[in-house]
Each structure stands twice: as structure tokens, then as C-alpha cells.
Amino acid sequence: MAGKIIIDAERCKGCGLCVTACPKNDIVISNRSNKAGYFPAQPVNKNDCTGCAMCAIICPDAVIEVFCESKARRGAEQKGKPKLIKEKA
């Protein structure tokens, strides 16, 4: 499974819990502050995310969205041909 996270930087308070929860160490605290003066978390390399959602689960402010996609689905999208499911009659 491949994953992708989106962190709402304006709502993130930079507590760092997601940084410690990420098994791939793919989240860091930004060196730029948001409008509220907090230093929010940000993903390092979007290709390393596994989609485990540990960061979103531990986030006290629920500012992290996790999207994951299976290898089979990515392969179908790359070929440009959608796979149809045949229903049993």
C-alpha cells in the first residue's frame, strides 16, 4: 500500500506527536510558523508514506488526512484502463 498525508498547517499546533508516531520518520516540524505562530508538522517525502494512519490517529487536533491506495489500483490507473467487476447472475 502506498499512502499520502495532508496536514492542515494552519490548524496544526506543532505538538510533534505525529512525528514520533510515524514508522517511516516521514514527518518533521516545519521551520516556518503558521498564522497562529505555531510551527506545524509537514511530510518530508510523500513517496515514503505507507498509509498506516498512525499520525492521524494520534493527532489531538485531527488535522491530518491520510489517503492510501493499493498497488493493484495504481497499476490499473497507470494503464489507463479501468477494471470492471463482473457480477454473478
C-alpha positions in Angstrom: 0.0 0.0 0.0 1.2 3.5 -0.8 0.0 6.4 1.1 -0.2 10.2 1.2 -0.9 12.6 4.0 -2.2 16.1 4.0 -1.6 18.2 7.1 -3.7 21.4 7.6 -0.7 23.6 8.5 -3.0 26.5 9.7 -4.7 24.3 12.3 -1.6 22.3 13.4 -0.1 23.3 16.7 3.2 21.5 16.2 2.9 19.2 19.2 5.1 16.6 17.5 3.1 13.5 18.3 2.7 12.6 14.7 6.5 12.9 14.3 7.1 10.3 16.9 4.2 8.0 15.7 5.4 7.8 12.0 7.1 4.4 11.5 9.0 5.8 8.4 10.1 9.0 10.1 8.5 10.9 7.3 7.1 13.8 9.3 9.0 16.8 10.7 8.3 20.0 12.4 8.5 23.0 9.9 10.9 25.8 10.5 8.2 28.3 9.3 5.3 29.3 11.6 1.6 29.4 10.6 -0.6 32.4 11.2 -1.2 31.5 14.8 2.6 31.4 15.5 2.9 27.6 15.8 5.4 25.6 13.9 3.3 22.9 12.1 4.2 19.4 11.1 4.9 18.6 7.5 5.6 15.5 5.4 9.3 15.0 4.3 8.9 12.7 1.3 5.5 12.0 0.1 6.6 8.8 -1.6 7.7 7.1 1.7 4.3 7.2 3.4 2.8 3.7 3.9 -0.8 4.9 4.7 -0.8 3.4 8.2 -2.6 6.4 9.6 -0.8 6.3 12.9 -0.1 10.1 12.6 -3.8 10.9 12.1 -4.9 8.6 14.9 -2.5 10.3 17.4 -3.2 13.8 16.3 -5.1 15.6 19.1 -6.5 18.3 16.7 -7.4 15.9 13.9 -5.6 18.0 11.2 -4.1 15.1 9.3 -5.8 13.3 6.4 -4.5 10.0 5.2 -5.1 8.6 1.7 -3.9 5.1 0.8 -4.1 3.2 -2.4 -3.2 -0.4 -3.3 -0.6 -1.4 -5.8 -3.3 -3.1 -8.0 -5.3 0.1 -8.2 -2.2 2.2 -9.1 -1.3 -0.3 -11.8 -4.8 -0.1 -13.3 -4.7 3.7 -13.3 -1.3 3.8 -14.9 -2.5 1.6 -17.8 -5.5 4.0 -18.3 -8.0 1.1 -18.4 -10.5 0.8 -15.6 -11.1 -2.7 -14.4 -14.7 -3.9 -14.5 -16.1 -6.2 -12.0 -18.4 -8.8 -13.4 -21.4 -9.6 -11.2 -22.6 -13.2 -10.9 -26.0 -13.6 -12.4 
